[in-house]
Amino acid sequence: MGRMHAQAWRTAHRFFDLPLEPELTVVVGRDADRTARAARTLGAAEQSTDWSEVIGRADVDLVDICTPGDTHAAIAVAALEAGLHVLCEKPLANDVAEAERMAQAAGRALDRGVVSMCGFSYRRTPALALARRLVAEGRIGQVRHVRAQYLQDWLSDPDAPFTWRLDSNRAGSGALGDIGAHSIDTAQWLTGDHIEGVSATMRTFVDTRPLLGEQVGLGCRAEHDGPREQVTVDDAVAFTAQFAMGALGVFEATRMATGRRNANRIELNGDRGSLAFDFERMNELELYDAADPAGGQGFRRIQATEPTHPYAGAWWPAGHGLGYEHLFTHQVVDLVRAIAGDGVAAPSFAEAAQVQRVLASVEASAHADSTYVTVEGSPS
């Protein structure tokens, strides 16, 4: 994420007409040598190993948080209280209490003109932004079904090494928070509605993972029969969801779906039509219009690369698709414009805290044998 965000900060003003020009000033990391190399690679002028010192600098206006979830709250709250704008990767925090503390700090900061945003980058996919527009225009009518899957396979090998994402103290949760959070945010954003209750189940298919060599002081990867670390997060989650306006949601997130690299899918069925999207074909949106004449009905493909499509006009000629990295550039564009007073930064920390409450409710339901759990503190 650090590499992706850095590229976005370097790129945004070269393709979009922005009221402010970002400058990547300093990269912060834990290890001095690695951070120095990162600063050179990412194009930052300086490096530091002390984030608390950096947020006190006069030449820093914004902090972009790409760290594991257990550090988000401390950095974000301190930065906001210091008067710095904040972009924070998702999920917002590791638990609801921290997320709400961040949202409260963001609310106080906004009263002083300080802007914050949570990095749910898939919102900036042109095809999904077009889907949002079509739903708002009533093209598919009243939404009845939300069907979301996020399928990856990078942990399907039981000997894939242990990383911080498999430690609940660092990551909060596994597939649920890592990728399921995207599906939750996308679903609520597309529908303009919120999830008010869930019934869930979770699985951890591989309980231990081999440690990397450097984690056990060997300097190389450990053998399969070497030290293994306990996995304390989920590998997969599935849940049904009740939306406030009556839609039924079905969600699945897994990092164990062999053959699926990044199948981030969502389908909305309404009483007037349907929309379907799969990030493995990220420049395409499928639209079904129930008002089409009999004999001519069916899903049609919209290639979301026309100048009239969200974000697309700043890039390449029609038909020349965008990639994953462009979503982060669009994120920077929207944030910089919001800082300059042109638009609202979204998703706000308050919106991201709502996603955190859904995540917590999913975990609570799974731990209670799939009992239906109401999402506490949902918008009225």
RAMO-V300575 format. One line per field, one symbol per residue. ss: DSSP state (H for helix, E for strand, L for the rest). phi: phi as a letter, one per 30 degrees, with the letter a starting at -180 (. if undefined). burial: b if it has 9 or more other ideal C-beta (glycine too) atoms within 8 Angstrom, else e. Layout:
BEGIN
ss = ???
phi = ???
burial = ???
END
This chain:
BEGIN
ss = LHHHHHHHHHHHHHHLLLLLLLLLLEEELLLHHHHHHHHHHHLLLEEELLHHHHLLLLLLLEEEELLLHHHHHHHHHHHHHLLLEEEEELLLLLLHHHHHHHHHHHHHHHLLLLLEEEELHHHHLHHHHHHHHHHHLLLLLLEEEEEEEEELLLLLLLLLLLLHHHLHHHHLLLHHHHHHHHHHHHHHHHHLLLEEEEEEEEELLLLEEELLHHHHLLLLLLLLLLLEEELLLLLEEEEEEEELLLLEEEEEEELLLLLLLLEEEEEEEELLEEEEEEHHHLLEEEEEELLLLLLLLLLEEEELLLLLLLLHHHLLLLLLLLLHHHHHHHHHHHHHHHHLLLLLLLLLHHHHHHHHHHHHHHHHHHHLLLLLEELLLLLL
phi = .eddddddddceddccdcdbcdbdcbccbdcdddddddddddicdbbacbdddddcddcccbcccbceddcededdddddddicdbcbdcdeacadeddddddddddddddciccbacddddecdeddddeedddddidciddcbbbbbbcbbdcdddcdddbddccddccibceeddbdeddddddddddibbdcabbbbbbcdbdbbdddeddciciadddecddbcddcbdcabbacbccecjdccbbbbacbdejcdadcbbbcccdblbbbbbddbdccbcbccddddejbdldcccddbdeddeidddcceejcdcbeddddddddedddddddjcjcdbddddddddddddeddddddddchiedbdddided
burial = ebebbbbbbbbbbeeeebeeebebebbbbeeeebbbebbeebebeebbbebeebbeeeebebbbbeeebbbbbebbbbbbeeebbbbbbbbbbbbbebbbbbbebbbbbbeeebbbbbbbbbbbbbbbbbbbbbbeeebbbebbbbbbbbbbbebbeeeebbeebbbeebbbbbbbbbbbbbbbbbbbbbbebbbbbbbbebebebeebbbbbebbeeeeebeeebebbebebbbbbebbbbbbeebbbbbbbbbbbeebeebbbbbbbbebbbbbbbbeebbbbbbbbbeeeeeebeeeebbbbbeebebbeebeeeeeebeebbbbbbbbbbbbbbbbeeeebebbbbbbbbbbbbbbbbbbbbeeeeeebebeebee
END
